[in-house]
Amino acid sequence: MSAATKTVRIIGIGSPVQGDEAGLQLVERLRQDKLWQSRDEIEWLLLERPGASLLHHFSGVETVCLVDALESAVHKGIVRVDPESLLAATASFSSHHFGVAETLQLASTLKQLPPRLFIYGISSGSFSTLYHELSAMLLQDLLVKDQIKTPATMLSGS
Amino acid sequence: MSERREVTINVPLLTRVEGEGALDLQIKDGQITALQLRIFEPPRLFEKFLEGRGYEEVLDIVARICGICPVAYQMSASHAMESIFNVAPTPWVREMRRLFYCGEWLESHALHIHLLAAPDFLGFNSAIEMAAKYPDEVRRGLKLQALGNKILRTLGGRSVHPVGVRVGGFYHAPKKSEMAALLTECREALPDAEALVQWVGALQLPDDEQAFISVALRHPEEYPFNEGRLVTSDGLDIDISQYHDYFRETHVAHSTALHAHYFPDGYVEGEAGVPYLVGPLARLNLNVAQLPRQVRDNLATTGITFPSRNMFHSALARAAELHFALLEAIRLLESYQPVAQPFVEVEPRAGVGFGCTEAPRGILWHRYELDDEGKVISATITPPTSQNQARIEEDLKNSLEAHGLDASDEALKLLGEQVIRNYDPCISCATHFLKLDVSRD
């Protein structure tokens, strides 16, 4: 399948240093899994500290899935993060700390959010448990085609 | 008659800067009695990490110092190692290193102008607020940033912490078709870069004339990236190996980043040095004649001339350098031919070497001592933000006093943050940003 027919982009976000490697490692593991290798419509991406340039990866596909570490004292395992909650979050705005929330807010203002957006936060847990939880959530979310996560007013071209 | 207040203002965490710092300001009897750019991000100890590492590991380690300007760290280290091994890069390597640097200036300058600095000049709290009213301008910034990142990926394998560089050159030569596609994109982006200079020139930049010393590299034949002699606006002209004869870093209690000072008559222990400026404005002040005719003509139409003593003309200098970087990238890509071996073989040997290149924020000076196997015995890395810190504190004092210290705490805080952001400080590199504490006793 050519790149032009990719409809889903799964993006692992993190850094191999500073203990922020979980998003990168989980997505890399998914990419190598036979279960997921058969899904030709998926483009896999690993982005180290992308900052605002994450926004460039929202175009050209119908669905974007972001996998990033979650700082939480209350959650465990993989947590589905509602994009609306990040759009309403207080952002910090520095280029070193231009994170997912800030990028989503900028993309929303510029009407460049993808039609379907799923965000998975990685909290505490063993790699194996996290991997199986994430894989199951992705399977469920990507099979439910009518689950529109992005308000129509924020879509690119609207 | 204004009231003589005694006030303390604290900005506990500066926003829209790289890294974590704060500004503490004390005003007594209408005078600033204490002003400290307090950098509290923990020291990162990279120089110590490098000790015992082989020369072939150094470039990948120093690239980790910064996600915005990793090329600068790789280039300064490459030149230092190559001087020890007594090898000179081939013309192909030299040109590709300039192209690599074009990518870094494009992405870093586009990011700072559009997302970090422009909101200050247009009255917004953030680029996201600004994007609602200026969507095309913000899109332009993101597009130019993405183009810079693409150049970095093409030569470095990835845009953040690239891995394509080795001592002596690069690990691979991009295919001609890849470079042809990049050339097309660069040509298409040229109107954006030209318009950016006009746009920044038309912004209501504060009138902020100050006396300061500019320091930058100067090369006889080109606008500096990788090579040149160190020159200052008061006439110093030295080899990069003489840096420590005239510039020294010292520790100050309120900062985890070292402060650098300039000693015009040569460093003498116990004597006081003076603050100095590195970065786009310093570079342009010292090298405007080296810019291509197109950039100088474009700048001239803004009505703003260089050299300039207005610190806020840094924004225009940054835009002009972005225009230059794009033109230079086009020039280099037009003549690109792949080579079979994109590097020079090196043989490790013992010695001391120096590297000094122009990071987006100013000169980045490295010194390495290697043993006969090429392992690092000692490393010294002096980033641009360390060099600008004393100048930032001096500028803050001048700017706040010129503005009037009877202004509200909120107004002083905002001005303080704008002054600091104007330097595009990279605190993470220097820790080596901003919380403002203003104290009025």
Chai-1 contact restraints between the chains, C-beta under 6 A:
chainA,res_idxA,chainB,res_idxB,connection_type,confidence,min_distance_angstrom,max_distance_angstrom,comment,restraint_id
A,E48,B,V160,contact,1.0,0.0,6.0,A-B,restraint_1
A,R49,B,G67,contact,1.0,0.0,6.0,A-B,restraint_2
A,R49,B,V160,contact,1.0,0.0,6.0,A-B,restraint_3
A,S53,B,N149,contact,1.0,0.0,6.0,A-B,restraint_4
A,H56,B,A146,contact,1.0,0.0,6.0,A-B,restraint_5
A,F93,B,T15,contact,1.0,0.0,6.0,A-B,restraint_6
A,F93,B,R16,contact,1.0,0.0,6.0,A-B,restraint_7
A,F93,B,S126,contact,1.0,0.0,6.0,A-B,restraint_8
A,S94,B,R16,contact,1.0,0.0,6.0,A-B,restraint_9
A,S94,B,V17,contact,1.0,0.0,6.0,A-B,restraint_10
A,S95,B,E18,contact,1.0,0.0,6.0,A-B,restraint_11
A,S95,B,I68,contact,1.0,0.0,6.0,A-B,restraint_12
A,S95,B,L111,contact,1.0,0.0,6.0,A-B,restraint_13
A,H96,B,E18,contact,1.0,0.0,6.0,A-B,restraint_14
A,H96,B,G19,contact,1.0,0.0,6.0,A-B,restraint_15
A,H96,B,S428,contact,1.0,0.0,6.0,A-B,restraint_16
A,Q105,B,I128,contact,1.0,0.0,6.0,A-B,restraint_17
A,L106,B,I128,contact,1.0,0.0,6.0,A-B,restraint_18
A,L106,B,A131,contact,1.0,0.0,6.0,A-B,restraint_19
A,T109,B,I128,contact,1.0,0.0,6.0,A-B,restraint_20
A,T109,B,A131,contact,1.0,0.0,6.0,A-B,restraint_21
A,T109,B,A132,contact,1.0,0.0,6.0,A-B,restraint_22
A,L110,B,A131,contact,1.0,0.0,6.0,A-B,restraint_23
A,L110,B,P135,contact,1.0,0.0,6.0,A-B,restraint_24
